[in-house]
């Protein structure tokens, strides 16, 4: 079956997570807390949500994560990219996936709008995520399993090596993947049994009171969590008090990470972080601009493989945070996983938002089974919200991501959720007016 | 007068420069040649064109340059930013221009779409360019003169130093500007008399025949041009032949630059360029990805001040190419001019496209008069097309940009041109269907 793509639709789906209302809706009540998530003081967690229709009735679902306002710009960008997708068959795409990736990222006119960054790259991710979902569904496997079962040659054929060959060539990538075939079977079984280790960001949002923080920490410890991330960067005395409190709660052997969400300039970051050093954070996340390679971020979410390449070359990060919706989908994440492996830097994916946990778990499972073969210093972020809107939500057991079983990339949202949250015409937004 | 902003409109204006048609329209005939401009094989030179309306009837015009497809995405982004602008007065904005810049670039929800890169940053540039045009018109001066007459304190108050303080602090910037006050008057007179040196990119597009190239070179030499840029990167033997030809035409004392438009990976760039070294190019422009600081581009157009900062820190460029429409308008270009001065790297602006020459001449005049005070190894790109659509087109005399005299930022296009070229409803596009 060719699965010819006959249509691409995209919708602007927003969850009113910035709301202060205490309505009867559980989601809305929960979201008052979410409002304090980030330096973004009032995010409405959102998605540009893509559905690919094929001539045989099979659908591919994809999304990219956004924060509310401006989602309509990403929707507009997806519509522009759709023209490059409609009419192609899945077969044709996956037979030359590198070429298809290049087609989307190097359109001679649209390339100016990036290249491979910002709105146009987010839109590219949403479209490609839907294509990967379609592919996984067409073969009846969850995406991670599709990847794990792929021949190294075929994996490599999905990656665009442009601009990274000084660090990673196609031959080298193939060699790495072939070497990692050994023990693959056992690692897959290990994952199916134990799952992939996770850490939680749900306990220590910056706006929580000390009491809330203590309660959430107690609950999380009871549920088996051992790794905790704390949001910092607003007030240094406040940060010290909160880090001290959490370190006391979790004890010296559990893991603490801190995240400044791009809050500081370089000198300020150094000063601030030395104030928090006594609490022994494993990493400092996004101390400064995501563009600042030479500012020596300790860990970083980058927007494309060329940025990741340099962070690795400059030894400017000690942990790599991949992202399923900011990078160019599976294709570009594969390139980053391989480069991280080459530089022996552990990958600890960024998740949370809407659907980021659902998507990225597939990539990190593949990383363990087929690339890194190690769990040392590795863990995947977990945030406990908005999963209820997905057709195949993540399954967490004892602080581990359990491998998804349903075919696809876990991007599909419940149609009822999409309808209710479509912006601005959905029921939820009419209520908020 | 407060000049309260009562409306922001934005239009998608495209010039069919990719057209192969040989119609009777001079612009269209010229554009067959333009089609070969770039690695972009078929650019339709375009703009998201912004008009700011005020309560007193004064208008500000601004634009950002694009390549055709996807301009509608930038239009959509401008519309999203417009909400942050309407209702403010010019007075309020310029009293805290840094704050206004931060407002546009750091909206808590839209920041996710960049920050400060791609579509959202292009839109920011278009809006801010219109605000600067409005300001210059309100004081009745061309923009360069507004800047030159500004107190160093006020200049510094327009710059957002976030993420660059490790290289340039506000105090340092102020100090540099104060030192450069000496001799300002003479330099302004010098500019008014002689203009700012330009180089031409109009002679050696990659698709020109050798005969065309010889003819254009001969004509340009006659008109006083001494500096020439050649597009390279498609075929190395072809490049050698063309560079040899031009070097023969212009002789050993004139200047030759080459531009690869991001064509190569790092190793490839080194190989290719050593093949062209015998023709003694002054610089190699964009040999590889614009994100690749460590790939050691010799010259670079960056998308924000944080990228420029690192290229300078890493000594990865020997020339800085500012851009009036990719960076966040005058505000961010000021930061880059000051950093370039600190690192003693000459600024040679990127121009061409639609309106880039018109806008960037203001910035480079300011650089000479108030920052660098030097013309050594400095020149501003010039491309001879589409100027006829502007209300105050550039004036080139003897290969120099003559300082604009009309109030404003020279962004205003002829309304008749805008109407004819609006996409898709303008007359020109109806003809092209």
Interface residues (C-beta under 8 A of the other chain):
Chain A: X39 X40 X41 X42 X43 X44 X66 X67 X68 X69 X70 X72 X73 X74 X76 X77 X80 X107 X108 X109 X110 X111 X112 X113 X114 X115 X116 X117 X118 X119 X120 X121 X122 X161 X162 X163 X164 X165 X166 X262 X265 X266 X267 X268 X288 X289 X290 X291 X292 X293 X294 X295 X303 X304 X306 X307 X309 X310 X313 X314
Chain B: X39 X40 X41 X42 X43 X44 X66 X67 X68 X69 X70 X72 X73 X74 X76 X77 X80 X107 X108 X109 X110 X111 X112 X113 X114 X115 X116 X117 X118 X119 X120 X121 X122 X161 X162 X163 X164 X165 X166 X262 X265 X266 X267 X268 X288 X289 X290 X291 X292 X293 X294 X295 X303 X304 X306 X307 X309 X310 X313 X314
